[in-house]
Amino acid sequence: MRLIVSAASASLLVLAAACGANGEARQDAPAGAPLETRPANGVGQEPAFAGQTRAPGVRTEQALAHTVVASGLEHPWGLALLPDGNWLVTEKPGRMRIVTAQGRVGQPIQGLPPVDARGQGGLLDVIVGPSFGQDRMIYWSYAEPREGGNATSVARGRLSQDGGRVEDVQVIFRALPTYDGDKHFGSSLAFAPDGKLFVTLGERSDRPMRPQAQDLGSHMGKTIRINADGSVPQDNPFVGRGGARPEIWSLGHRNVQGIAVQPGTGAVWTIEHGTRGGDEVNLDRAGMNYGWPDAAYGVEYAGGAINGGATRKDGSEQPVYYWDPVIAPGGAVFYQGAMFPGWDGNLLVAALKEKHIARLVIENDRVVGEERLLTDLGERVRDLAIGPDGAVWAITDEDDGKLVRLAVAR
């Protein structure tokens, strides 16, 4: 059984984090200067508007401390808060567990369908349904093994009262086409205030698959919008268009692994992996085309221009913000909570490659400041959530993955 680290160890971790808290909250860059000083990979590429990249650094004045609440998780991917204050956590090999707020890691929840856990595939995101209090429904995305390959699917089921299994499991969405690959499955989930479910999908990475991000006959490289039962909302932008998949909300995405619905506005924001350069923050609107692979910032992994180096294309949207060099973004959440009132409305983005949480200050749909948090943990941050008291919780994508709480130092 995997248990919380001992109370003594937790206390030491808090003290160690507190000692380094000023390093987390107060960065070396002068106030107002961009945090990013490394040269961009996309040499000669210019942002489409001021502030689209390398936002000025901002500083949290409160000292911060992190506590490792639980460890021993195998490449956790998704994190969701249950009404009782405990956490649902997915592990890529195909397990879902309940982790208590005190750090006790439960046994794997029974009843989940099999996953294809090769490469970037496996059990991915998890989210609690909007009517969980009445029906105990949870939703999850995963790389589903299929004849001829795999693709991202979304299932839902009723979490038993004891939390030990999911019952009445239904697959409510299957991305098409099936493809035999191990990359770019997406996939994050978010419910909008009206109860519609958003699902983000990658374009499967391989060069023959890239053009499908622009193909309305394919789910690849799209943001999807469905009803909670998997049916298609009739006000989706491509409903009734010949040859178009009606679940599509937007197109032209590379590999979206973060999504967050903005409090107050209900606007959908998605976070997308670039290549070497070109991680994107997008304000994801109905029917819009976000450019991939026809327009992108950065360069190919092996070097060389993407589509001739085009960063703009008529008829496609520009990202609100991009990183070059990349941070390799994971999950995202808008901050609302009592612990950090100065962060209200900020977008927090998990950074895998750069091993931090990016705090983005957003004003009038533009990023006007950036801070790097949790820098002293030194692990790949995969997903984020806000606890009942306003603390930030995160999971780390490691062999020995952790559930971490970031809070005001005491």
N, C-alpha and C positions, 0 to 999 in steps of 0.2 A: 504494500500500500504506500502511496506517495503522500507525504504529510507536509504541512507547513514547516519551514525552517524554524528552529527553536526560537523561543522568545528572546533568549540572550543573543542569538545570532542576528535576529531581526533588529534588536536594539543597536548592535554594532553597525549594522548596515545603515541604519538611520543616522547614527553619529558620523559615519564615514561620508555619507551623502551630504550631510549638513556642512561638514568641513569643506566640501567641494561645491557647495550650493552657489556661492558667489561666482564660481567659474561657469556654472550652468546659466545663471541669470544675467551676469554682466560680462559681456564678451570683449575681446581685445580690440575690436574695431571701434574707432571713435563714433560717438553718437551721430547718427545721420549718414554715416558712410555705409556702403553695401557690405554685408557680411562676406559675400563671395569675392575673393580676390584672385583665384586661379584663372588662367587663361581659358577662354571658351574653346570647345572642340570645333564649333562651327565658325571657323576663321572668316571674318568679313561679313558675317550675318548680322544684320541690324534689326533690333526689335521694331515691331510695327507701330508702337506708341511708347511714350515715356512711362517708365515704371513696369513694363511688361516682364522684365527680368532684373535680377540683382537689386531687389528693393533695399531701402535703407534699414540698417539694423535698429532694433528697438530693444529695450531692457525692462525686465520685470524687477521691480525694486524689492519685492519680498524675497527672502532667502527660501530656497526650495530644498526638499529632501526626498529621496526615493527609498521605498522599502520593497524588498523582494518578498512578496507574500507567499508565493508557491513556486516550486521548480520541478524538474523532472518531466516536463511535458515535451513530447516529440514533435518538433516543428509545428507549434500551434499556429492557426491561420485566422480563425474568426473568434470574436469576443462579443457576447451579448449579455446585458444585465437583466436578471429576472426580478420580478416584483418583490421578492423576499430579500433582495440585496445580495444574493449569490450570483455566480457567473456561469453561463454556458460557454465552453471553450471547445473548439474543434482542433483536431490534430490531423495533419495531412494524410497519414497512413490510413485514415478511415474511422477514427474514434472521435466521439463527442463525450465530454465529461461535464459534470457540475463541480465547480470549485467554489467553496464557501468563501465568504468575505474574510474569514480567519485563516484561509489557506489550505483547508483539507481538500485533497483531490479525490473525487469519487471514482468509482469503477466506470468503465465504458458503458454508455447508455446503449441498451439493446434495441434491435429493430431497424437499424439504418440499412439502406441498400448498399451493395458493394461499390467500391470506387476503383478507378484506375489511377494508382498512386505512382505513376512514372513521371520523372522530370518535375515539371511545375504542376502536374495534376494531383488529384486526391480529393479529400474532403476540404471544402473551402469555407465560405462564409456561413454564418448562422445569424438569425434574427428572430426576435420574439414577435408574434403576431399582435396586431393592434387590439384584438379582443381576447387576449390571453386570459384575462381575469374570468371570462365566461367559458371559453372553449379550450384553453391550454394549448393552443396551436403554436408550433414553432416552424420555421422555414429555413432550409439550408440549400446551398449550391455545392456541386461536386462534379468532378470529371467522371462521367458515366461510361463504363465499358460497354461497347456495342459491337455488333457484327461489322467488321471492316475497320474498326478503330474506336473512337471515343468522341465525346463532345460534352460541353457543359450542360447540366440539367439542374432543375430546381425541384425540390420535394418539400412536402409539408407533412406533419403528423402531430398527434396529440401526445404531449408529454404526460406520462403517468403521474399520479399524485405523489408517489414516492420518488419520482425523478429517475427511475431505473430503466425506463424503456419509452420508445415512441410507438404509438398505436395508430391504426387506420392510416398508414402511410400512403400518400398519393404523389406521383410525379406530375407536377402541374405545368412544367415547361421543359421542352427538349430543344436545344439549339441545333440547327441544321445548316449545312450538311455534316454528316459524320466524317471524321478525318483521322487518319492514323498518324498522330503526332503526340508530342509531350510538352508543348509550350503554349503560352498565351490563352489560357482558359478564361481570363478575367479572374475573379468574378465577385463583385460585392453586391449586397442587397440593401434596399432602403424602402420603407413605406412612406408615402406622402401623406399629408394630413387628410386627404380624401379617401384613404385606404387603398390606393393603387400601389402596386409593387414594382419597383424599378430593379432591373438586373443588368449588370455590366458584363460585356463579353469582349474577349480578345479576338484577333484575327488569325490566330494560330501560328504566327511568326514566320513560317517558311515562305520563301519568295513566291512559290506558286499560289499561296493562299492570300498574299497581301492584297491583290486587287479585289478580293471579296469584301473588304471594308467599304468599298464604294458600290457594291452590288446589292440592290434592294431585294433581290431574290435569295439572299443569304443572311443568316443572323450574325455572321462573323464580323467582328469589329464594330459592333453596334451597342447602343443602350436600348434596353427592352422595357416596355411598360405593359403590365398585365393586371388583371383583377386578382384578388387573393385566391380565387379558385382556379386560376390559370386561363380564364377566358379573356377575350380581347376587348378592351374598352373601345366603344364605337367612335370616340373622339380622338383616337390615335391618328397621327398625321398621315399615315399611308394606307389607312383602311379604304378599301375599294379601288386602289390603284392596281392595275393589271401587272402581274409579275412581282409584286412587292409583298413581303411578309408583313402581315398586319400588326404584329407585336412590336415592330420597330418604332422607337421614339426618335433616335438620332443615329447618324452614320459617320464613317470616316475616322474611326478610333483605332488605335494600335493595340493597347493592352491596358484596360481600365481596371484597376484593383482597389479603387477607393471611390465612395459616393457618399454625399451628405446632403440632406435637405435643410435649407436655411430657415431657421426659426423666424416667424413673422411674415416672411415673404412666400414660403413654400417653394422657392427656387431650388432647382436641382444642380448641384455642383459635382463634377467628376474629376478624378485624378488619374492620370494616364502615364504609363511608362514610355519614355522615348528610347532611342538607341544610345549612342554616345553623344549626349546632349538631347534636349528636347523633351524632358519630362514636363507634363502640362497640367495646369489647373484650368478646367473649362466650366463655363456657365452653360449647362447642357439644356438647350431649348428644343422644343418639339419641331421635328422636321429639318433640323439644321445639319449641315455637313461640316465636320471638323478636320477634313483635309487629308488624313492619312490614306494612302502613301503618296499622294500627289503634292503635298506641301508639308514640310516638317522642319524643325530646327535641329541642329546637330549634324552628325555624320554617321555613316555605317559603322558597325562594330569593327570591321576590318579596315576602316578608313575609307575615304572616298565619299563623294556627294550622294545624297539621297535624291533620286529623281532629278538629277541635274543641279541640285542645290536650291531648289525652289522652296521658299518659306511662305509664300502666299499663292493663292489661286482664286480666281473669280468664282464666286458662289460658295466659298467655304469660309468658315469662321476662324478667327484668330483665338488662340488661348488667352485667357485673362492674364495668365502668368506662366513662365516656363523657367526651368533650371538648366543651365549648361555651364559646368559639368552637372551630371545628374545626381539626384539623391536616391533614386530607385524607390518611388513612393508606394506605400501600402495603403492601409485604411485611413479614413479621415472622419472628423466629427466637428461640428460647430460647437463652440464652448458656450454653455449656459450653466451657471452655478454660483453658489455663494462664496466659495473659497477664494476665487480670483475675479472679483467684479470688474477689474480693469481689462479682463480678457473677453468680456461679454461680446458675442458675435464674431469672435476671431475663429478662423479655420485652423484646426490642428491636423497635421499630416504626418503619418508615420514614415520614417525614412529607413529603408533597409540597408542600402549600400553605405550611407553616411552615418548610420547608427545614432539617430537622434529623433526628436519630434520637432517639426517645423511649425512655429506659430506664425500664422499670417494675419496681419491686421488688414481688414477689408473695409473700404469706404467707397460708396457709390460704384460697387462692382469692380473695384480696382484694388490691387494689393499695394498698400502704402508703407508696410513695415514687415520685417521678418526677424524672428528670434529662434535660436536653436536651444532646445531643452533636452534634458536627460542625456547630455553628452558624456557624462562620466560613467554611464552604465556599460558602454562598449559592446552593445549587442544590437543585432538587426531588429529594429522595431517593426512589427508586422501590422498590428491593429490597435485601435484606441477606443475608449469609451469614457463617459463621465459618470462618476459615482454619485450616490444620493447627496453626499455632502459637498460636491463640487470638486473633489479630487479627480485627477486624471489617472485612469488605469490603462495599462498597455500589456501586450504580450510580445514575446521576442521569438523570432524564427530561428531557432537553434536546435541542435541535437538535445541539449538540456534547456529547453525553452522555459521561460519564466513568466509569471504574472506579477506585474510591478505596479505599485501605487506611488504617484508623484503628488506631493502635497506641500503645504507651507511647513517649513522647518520649525520644530518646537524645541 
